[in-house]
Amino acid sequence: MSRTIRVGWLAIGWLAAALGGCDETRFVGVKKQVDVFTQTGEAVVDLFTQGGVSKVDTFVQNGFHQVDAFVQRAAAKVDILWVVDNSPSMAQEQTNLGNNFTRFIAYIDQSMIDYHIGVISTDMDDPAHQGKLLGNPKVIVRGPDAANQFRQNIQVGITGGGHEMGLYAATQALSEPLLSTANAGFLRPDASLAIVFVSDENDKSMGLVGYYTRFFALLKGPGNERNVMIAALVGDAPTAQRPDGGCSGANGVAEYGERYLSLVQALGGTSDSICAADFGPTLDQLGITVAGLSHKFILSKIPDASTVKVFVKPCARAGAANVPAWCNPNAPDFVEVPQDSGVPGQPNWRLKAEEPAVYFDGDYVPPPEAEVHVEYGNVDRTFRLSARGDPTTLKVTVDDDAAGPNPAVEKQVGTDYLYDSNQNAVVFNGTYVPPLGSVIEASYSDLMRSFVLSRAVKNPETLMVEVDFKDGQGFKAVIRDDAGGWMYDSRGNAVLFQGSFVPPVGADIRVSYSNLDTFFVLTYPPDVSTIQVDLDPDGAGPQAALRVPKWDEGQGIPGWLYYPPETSPPLSNALSFEKTTVPAQGAVITVTYVPGQGT
């Protein structure tokens, strides 16, 4: 607090000249107020030394054993529309589809999915086609004869012209008036939709692919785009060996199916080459996709590949076709899925440790609602410290055989391990990992993070924190930042280092702050134009007083600033030194003014 002396009124007179030729002397009295203040505040500097205490954390490498549990997705409804090219070059492809359809239908049957299957051609010239469902029955449903019905319906003929319009035919098949007439009963509002295009020619439908992309994406309503799946068996995209795209095989030659592949890419579908000699593997994957079965299971930790085991319950639905020899669908408990399927290059499952995930991308996929357990283990790489210490003092040793401290070997930071400040942990991130049973010791200094100040801080904005790292460069300022610097705790009246930075062991910490008064409340509201401020810096007497100017922002002149009575306390009717140097402890401030309304 400043000490205030109210000097009171001064009568200042002067002699006015005689007016109107008369010898008359007139004194005009002007009352001025003099307020005298003494600066009793102080500038404070607190010094601390970072001591810290020695810590040793001991860990035993026990590794971990993990079981990740999953449930295969349940059955649903799906309407599957096959759009098949009926040009003369498609005879062999239609036969290939029919012969391998059992592989496609096996996954759908196993999933117990409620399906509708319909077939149309790419022919928009023949009135018997033009998007109309073909065959008898037109809509194939679950049943023992579904595969035979599809083999018949897929033979759409080879009498079509060379103007294949698969995209346009599909839009017509899924629009009125056909949905209420020739194709009635196929499309269900509560079912997902899968469309499979099969052609050895590019699509020649009118309009841009973008139109068809929007049509199919919105067919199930906004927000339900994921309920529409697109697949294509068409000519290959361009490669370095075949820059124009297309392909050739035992079934003949196919041109680049550019528009079909663009649609697949836009809607995130699946595609394969129509030139494949055997459509079996393609129909396997297509069956999995259409059935909605998950074939990828993401693990929660990185496994040791040699420890991974996969178990399924049940491994197949009772009565399902193509049950593998290792699987007993009636087993009451989990059945282990062997990685080796017996077919070279086609394992039952494979591990991608970098993701990490287990993939079922061979002939076997867990059936709907099956429980899938992936069991694995690995050594620990991360060891969290019990306290946040000084990283420069960290020392890590490992006793590989846990025989005792003598054979323990010190590990090198950067080569064998690193310190992760986010986790406050020692991480073995390279080729070396402490083996099972080994003992890891991490010794370091546990640092002080809170430094209580000697005085209550009156002006927190004046706080400045500096650290001398004992590197010969003296004190350096530290930023005020909760995450990477310091913060002020007003309740505890302390400077805290709660983030990633803490002064190291042996460092000196200097905290300076001002408790000097920055404003002085006047006795009366003044006429601001009459304010005169004089400063005696050391309080030695008026002969040493200095005139303090008024703050002028435009001219860049530092000085005093006046706050009128309507300002909120404590600045109401106060003179402030916030725009200039604050008077030092013991300084005397004299404010002379004419009382007025204040402007």
Order of alpha helices (4+ residues) and beta strands (2+ residues): beta-beta-beta-beta-beta-beta-beta-beta-alpha-beta-beta-alpha-alpha-beta-alpha-beta-beta-beta-alpha-beta-alpha-beta-beta-beta-beta-beta-beta-beta-beta-beta-beta-beta-beta-beta-beta-beta-beta-beta-beta-beta-beta-beta-beta-beta-beta
